Amino acid sequence: MVIQGGINDLATGVPPEAVLANLRGMIRTANDDDLDVAVADVLPYGPAPQADPVIGELNRRIAATARGLGATVLPFHRVLEDPQHQGVMKPEWTADGIHPSVEGYRRLGEIAFQPPG
């Protein structure tokens, strides 16, 4: 099971602690159902690149939470962030600055879903 969440919560004012609690609950439920779990971190948010420090901290906490519960972490943010413009996706990797484009999803499939090593 792949779990991704957080940016809509942050954009609507949900505190990061609540975002983490929700993700933690989803991971635990999947674990209880004996599912293999992967957790995707929060994507760069093009309309508000100034939010990148908050997203970065949340992503560090998501990774720690996921690993602590035995889930794989998928580095969606790193894979889609424009190396030249922190906090935004490269134009060819996004449909609207918020969601991945077909090319962005291809990139996620080729890079983020690779087994470690």
C-alpha positions in Angstrom: 0.0 0.0 0.0 1.3 3.5 -0.9 0.3 6.3 1.5 0.7 9.9 0.6 -0.7 12.8 2.5 0.0 16.1 4.0 0.0 19.0 1.6 -3.7 19.5 1.5 -3.8 19.4 5.3 -1.0 22.0 5.6 -2.6 24.2 3.0 -5.9 24.2 5.0 -4.1 24.9 8.3 -3.9 21.5 9.8 -0.9 21.4 12.2 2.0 19.2 11.2 1.5 17.1 14.4 -2.0 16.2 13.2 -0.7 15.4 9.7 1.8 13.0 11.3 -0.8 11.5 13.6 -3.1 10.8 10.6 -0.3 9.2 8.6 0.8 7.2 11.7 -2.7 5.9 12.0 -2.9 4.9 8.3 0.5 3.1 8.6 -0.6 1.2 11.7 -3.9 0.2 10.1 -2.1 -1.2 7.0 0.5 -3.0 9.3 -2.4 -4.5 11.3 -3.8 -5.8 8.0 -0.4 -7.3 7.2 0.2 -5.0 4.1 3.6 -3.9 2.9 3.6 -0.1 3.3 5.4 2.7 1.5 4.9 6.3 2.5 5.5 9.1 0.0 6.7 12.4 1.4 5.1 15.7 0.5 5.7 17.1 -3.0 7.1 20.5 -3.7 4.3 23.0 -3.6 4.7 25.4 -6.5 2.2 28.0 -5.6 4.0 28.6 -2.2 7.7 27.7 -2.6 8.2 29.7 0.7 6.5 26.8 2.4 9.5 24.5 1.5 11.2 24.8 4.9 7.9 23.6 6.6 7.5 20.9 4.0 11.1 19.8 4.5 10.7 19.5 8.3 7.4 17.6 7.8 9.1 15.3 5.3 12.0 14.6 7.8 9.4 13.7 10.4 7.3 11.6 7.9 10.5 9.6 7.0 11.3 9.0 10.7 7.7 8.0 11.5 7.5 5.7 8.5 10.8 4.0 9.2 9.9 3.7 12.9 6.8 1.7 11.9 8.6 -0.4 9.3 7.4 1.4 6.2 9.5 2.2 3.1 9.9 5.9 2.4 9.4 7.2 -1.1 11.3 10.4 -1.8 8.7 12.1 -4.0 9.8 15.6 -3.0 13.5 15.0 -4.0 12.6 13.3 -7.2 10.3 16.0 -8.5 12.0 19.2 -7.1 13.6 21.4 -9.7 17.3 21.3 -8.8 17.5 25.0 -9.9 14.5 26.2 -8.0 14.0 24.9 -4.5 10.4 24.3 -3.5 8.9 23.9 -6.9 8.7 21.1 -9.5 10.3 21.4 -12.9 7.7 22.6 -15.4 7.9 19.3 -17.4 7.3 17.3 -14.2 4.1 19.0 -13.1 0.6 19.6 -14.6 -0.2 22.7 -12.6 2.6 23.4 -10.1 0.9 21.1 -7.5 0.3 17.7 -9.1 2.7 15.6 -11.2 2.3 15.5 -15.0 2.4 12.3 -16.9 6.2 12.9 -17.2 6.4 13.5 -13.4 4.6 10.3 -12.7 6.9 8.4 -15.0 9.8 9.9 -13.2 8.4 8.8 -9.8 7.9 5.3 -11.2 11.4 5.1 -12.5 13.2 6.7 -9.6 11.2 6.8 -6.4 9.9 3.2 -6.6 13.3 1.6 -7.0 14.4 -0.8 -4.4 17.3 0.4 -2.2 20.8 -0.5 -3.2 
